[in-house]
Amino acid sequence: MAAPGRKIKPMKKVLDRSLAMIPQGVVTLLPEATVLRRKIEARGMAVLKKYHFQEVITPLFEYLDVLSLGLGEALIAKGYKFIDRSNGRFMLLRPDITPQIARMVSMHFKDHPKPLRLGYFSNVFRHEEAHAGREREIFQIGGEIIGGEKPAEDAELLMVVVEILKALKLNQFRIVLGHAGFFKSILRHCPPETQKEIQSSIARKEISNLESILKREKIDSKTSGQLLEISRLFGRGDVFARARKISKDPKALKALDHLKAIYKILQRKRMDQHLLIDLGDRKTSNGH
């Protein structure tokens, strides 16, 4: 029996409301938004085709043990997993396209003339906490160059990014370039258990927190000084000269030379106004 004065909600309305709900972080595109997305897709793919990328479509899900070979621990942890009822193997909704491209090339394009350019426009799925403000279904447009000459292929991919953004009428943007090789050559002198904490502080430019960590862990003065300087290594082309004063490690210098070559190519293409160098950005890797 209901309490006196309390209204009972009709059960049908409660059920209707629950049936209308969708999982958090996924998207329903109504007609207007669908038209916009198709325009974005068409303009993006037009740029990829201009650079001779061939479009491919990858499976929505694959076996976890296969995809995990090309995924980092963080993306595997964010992946949506389920079991294949036919054989009991774990499967994964794709959290990224690149590992799928790598599998595709190894299986179907092993003897194909290189370089090979493959492009895609697909959705990926990553679990994000509700308070993070990020979607769980993400639409990606991208391209992969396999077997090309670096750093030319890295520069080409960045040129594609610049042209796609301009094709979408986005002219006020910046692309942050870094190279994990430079960072890692110095970070390897720190205890493994503290490296992620140090990386996070540098990426966020939290200098006071970084100083506290270095002092707490009793990191030697040379390495501490280098890490503090890395946190300031962001800006334009002048960053390369400043970085060379910090470390003479062969791996660090090789990473710098690679990144500088990419920058010079884009500079000749007059695209450097869209670039920022940040050698303390932990998200960058392999030069791009």
C-alpha positions in Angstrom: 0.0 0.0 0.0 1.3 3.4 -0.9 2.0 6.0 1.9 -0.7 8.6 2.3 -0.4 11.5 -0.1 2.3 9.7 -2.3 1.6 9.5 -6.0 2.2 6.2 -7.7 4.0 6.5 -11.1 2.3 4.5 -13.9 4.5 1.4 -14.5 4.2 1.9 -18.3 5.9 5.4 -18.1 8.8 3.9 -16.1 9.3 1.1 -18.6 9.1 3.5 -21.5 11.8 5.6 -20.0 14.1 2.7 -19.4 13.6 1.4 -22.9 14.6 4.7 -24.4 18.0 4.8 -22.6 21.2 3.9 -24.4 24.6 3.1 -22.8 26.6 6.1 -21.6 29.2 7.4 -24.1 27.6 6.1 -27.3 26.1 8.3 -29.9 22.8 8.4 -31.8 23.1 10.6 -34.9 19.8 12.3 -36.0 19.4 13.3 -39.7 21.2 16.7 -39.4 24.1 15.3 -37.5 24.3 12.3 -39.9 24.6 14.6 -42.9 27.4 16.5 -41.1 29.3 13.3 -40.3 29.0 12.1 -43.9 30.5 15.4 -45.1 33.4 15.1 -42.6 34.0 11.5 -43.8 33.9 12.5 -47.5 36.3 15.4 -47.1 38.7 13.4 -45.0 38.7 10.4 -47.3 39.2 12.8 -50.3 42.4 14.0 -48.8 43.6 10.5 -48.1 42.9 9.5 -51.7 44.8 12.6 -52.9 47.8 11.1 -51.1 47.1 7.7 -52.6 45.8 6.0 -49.5 43.5 3.0 -50.3 40.4 2.7 -48.0 40.0 -0.5 -45.9 37.4 -1.7 -43.5 38.4 -3.7 -40.4 36.3 -6.0 -38.3 34.3 -4.5 -35.5 35.7 -7.1 -33.0 38.6 -9.6 -33.1 40.2 -12.1 -30.8 41.8 -10.5 -27.8 45.0 -12.5 -27.9 45.6 -11.4 -31.5 44.8 -7.7 -31.1 46.7 -7.5 -27.8 50.0 -8.0 -29.7 49.7 -4.5 -31.0 47.9 -2.8 -28.2 49.3 -1.2 -25.0 48.2 -2.2 -21.6 46.1 0.9 -21.2 44.0 0.3 -24.3 43.5 -3.4 -23.4 42.3 -2.3 -20.0 39.8 0.1 -21.6 38.6 -2.5 -24.1 35.1 -4.1 -24.0 35.7 -7.9 -23.8 33.3 -10.8 -24.3 33.5 -14.5 -25.1 33.0 -16.2 -28.5 30.3 -18.7 -27.8 31.6 -21.0 -30.5 35.0 -21.7 -29.0 35.3 -19.9 -25.7 38.0 -17.4 -26.8 38.0 -13.9 -25.5 37.0 -11.2 -28.0 37.5 -7.5 -28.0 35.6 -4.6 -29.5 38.3 -2.7 -31.4 39.7 0.1 -29.2 42.1 1.2 -32.0 42.5 0.6 -35.8 46.3 0.5 -36.1 46.8 -3.1 -34.7 44.2 -4.3 -37.1 46.0 -2.7 -40.0 49.2 -4.4 -38.9 47.4 -7.8 -38.8 45.9 -7.1 -42.2 49.2 -6.3 -43.8 51.0 -9.3 -42.3 48.2 -11.6 -43.6 47.2 -10.2 -47.0 49.9 -7.7 -48.1 53.1 -9.5 -47.1 54.5 -9.6 -50.7 52.7 -6.4 -51.9 55.0 -3.6 -53.2 55.9 -1.1 -50.6 55.3 1.5 -49.4 51.7 0.6 -48.8 49.1 3.3 -47.9 45.9 2.3 -46.2 43.2 4.7 -44.9 40.1 4.2 -42.8 37.1 5.9 -41.2 35.7 3.8 -38.4 34.4 3.8 -34.9 36.4 2.4 -31.9 35.2 1.6 -28.4 37.0 2.4 -25.2 35.6 2.4 -21.6 36.0 5.8 -20.0 34.8 6.8 -16.6 31.6 8.9 -16.5 33.4 11.9 -15.0 36.2 11.9 -17.6 34.0 13.8 -20.1 35.0 11.5 -23.0 32.9 9.4 -25.3 33.1 5.6 -25.3 32.4 5.3 -29.0 34.9 7.3 -30.9 35.0 8.0 -34.7 38.5 7.8 -36.1 39.8 8.8 -39.5 43.3 7.9 -40.2 46.0 6.4 -42.4 49.0 4.1 -42.1 52.1 4.0 -44.3 53.8 0.6 -44.3 57.3 0.2 -45.6 58.1 3.8 -46.4 61.2 5.8 -45.6 61.2 7.5 -42.3 61.0 10.4 -41.4 59.4 11.2 -44.8 56.4 8.9 -44.1 55.8 10.5 -40.7 55.9 14.0 -42.3 53.5 12.8 -45.0 51.0 11.6 -42.3 51.2 15.0 -40.6 50.6 16.7 -44.0 47.5 14.6 -44.3 46.3 15.7 -40.9 46.8 19.4 -41.7 45.0 19.1 -45.0 42.0 17.2 -43.5 41.6 19.9 -40.8 41.8 22.6 -43.3 39.3 20.8 -45.5 37.0 20.9 -42.5 37.4 24.7 -42.3 39.4 24.4 -39.1 42.3 26.8 -39.6 43.2 27.7 -36.0 44.8 24.5 -34.7 48.1 23.2 -33.5 49.7 19.7 -33.8 52.0 18.8 -30.9 55.1 16.8 -32.0 57.3 14.8 -29.7 59.5 11.7 -29.6 59.3 9.2 -26.8 62.8 8.1 -27.6 64.3 11.3 -26.3 62.2 11.2 -23.1 62.9 7.5 -22.5 66.7 7.9 -22.9 66.7 10.1 -19.8 63.8 8.5 -17.9 65.6 5.1 -17.9 67.9 6.3 -15.2 64.9 6.5 -12.8 63.4 3.6 -10.8 60.7 1.8 -13.0 58.1 2.2 -10.4 58.3 6.0 -10.4 58.5 6.5 -14.2 54.8 6.9 -14.9 54.5 9.4 -12.1 57.4 11.4 -13.4 56.0 11.3 -17.0 52.6 12.5 -15.8 54.0 15.5 -13.9 56.2 16.5 -16.9 53.3 16.1 -19.4 51.1 18.3 -17.2 53.9 20.8 -16.6 53.5 20.4 -12.8 57.0 21.5 -12.0 56.6 21.7 -8.2 55.2 18.2 -8.1 58.0 16.9 -10.3 60.6 18.5 -7.9 58.9 16.8 -5.0 59.1 13.4 -6.7 62.7 13.7 -7.7 63.6 14.7 -4.1 61.6 11.9 -2.6 63.1 9.3 -4.8 66.6 10.7 -4.4 67.2 10.9 -8.2 70.8 12.0 -8.9 71.3 15.7 -9.7 72.2 15.2 -13.4 69.1 13.2 -14.2 66.9 15.5 -12.1 68.3 18.6 -13.9 67.6 16.9 -17.3 64.0 16.0 -16.4 63.3 19.5 -15.1 64.7 20.9 -18.4 62.6 18.5 -20.4 59.4 20.0 -18.8 60.4 23.3 -20.5 61.2 21.9 -23.9 58.2 23.0 -25.8 57.8 25.7 -28.5 59.0 26.1 -32.1 62.2 25.0 -34.0 64.5 26.5 -31.3 63.6 23.5 -29.1 66.0 21.2 -30.9 69.1 23.3 -30.1 68.0 23.6 -26.5 67.4 19.8 -26.3 70.9 19.0 -27.6 72.4 20.9 -24.6 70.5 18.6 -22.2 71.6 15.2 -23.3 74.4 13.8 -25.5 73.0 10.2 -25.3 73.1 8.6 -28.8 69.5 7.4 -28.5 68.4 10.9 -27.5 70.3 12.5 -30.4 68.9 10.0 -32.8 65.3 10.8 -31.7 66.0 14.6 -32.0 67.4 14.2 -35.5 64.4 12.2 -36.6 62.0 14.7 -35.2 63.9 17.7 -36.7 63.9 16.1 -40.1 60.1 15.8 -39.9 59.8 19.4 -38.8 62.1 20.6 -41.7 59.9 18.8 -44.3 56.8 20.4 -43.0 58.6 23.7 -42.8 59.4 23.5 -46.5 55.7 22.8 -47.1 54.9 26.0 -45.1 52.9 23.9 -42.5 55.1 24.6 -39.6 52.8 27.4 -38.3 50.5 24.6 -37.2 53.3 22.7 -35.3 54.5 22.8 -31.7 57.3 20.8 -30.4 56.9 19.2 -26.9 59.6 16.8 -25.8 57.9 16.3 -22.5 54.6 15.0 -24.0 54.3 11.4 -22.8 51.6 10.6 -25.4 53.9 10.9 -28.3 55.8 8.0 -29.7 57.7 6.8 -32.7 58.2 10.3 -33.8 54.6 11.3 -34.4 
